[in-house]
Amino acid sequence: MKASILIWTGRVLMALFALFMLGASIAPKFFARAALVDPTMIQLGWPTHYALMIGGMELGFLILYLIPRTSVLGALLMTALLGGAVATQVRVGAPLFSHMLFGVYLGLFMWGGLWLRDPALRALFPWRAARGAAAP
């Protein structure tokens, strides 16, 4: 596949991920705190005063992810945050495919966009072995 198609597909995935994070997670933590965030935080067993800090971390990691020079660092940090979200869902016994694995879905989407956009990452994690390469 042409590199330009991969890069543009990766950019679209990254933009969709960023818009989703901003609209569904970050903005509510900053602007709709009492109405939406507090009941969710209580249901998950988190003190409500952590919502703003978590939203700040999400915003910071998202900014790092969107800057080409720091995108891998941002993705690593966001992966850690998503892992904590998955662990929280496991702890409260949430449904598997809709809640527990949602952070995994987001992580795959996030890394997929970065993988498509970054040739160095594609070289580090190839989709399949190069033709003619000997199997280990």
Order of alpha helices (4+ residues) and beta strands (2+ residues): alpha-alpha-alpha-alpha-alpha-alpha-alpha
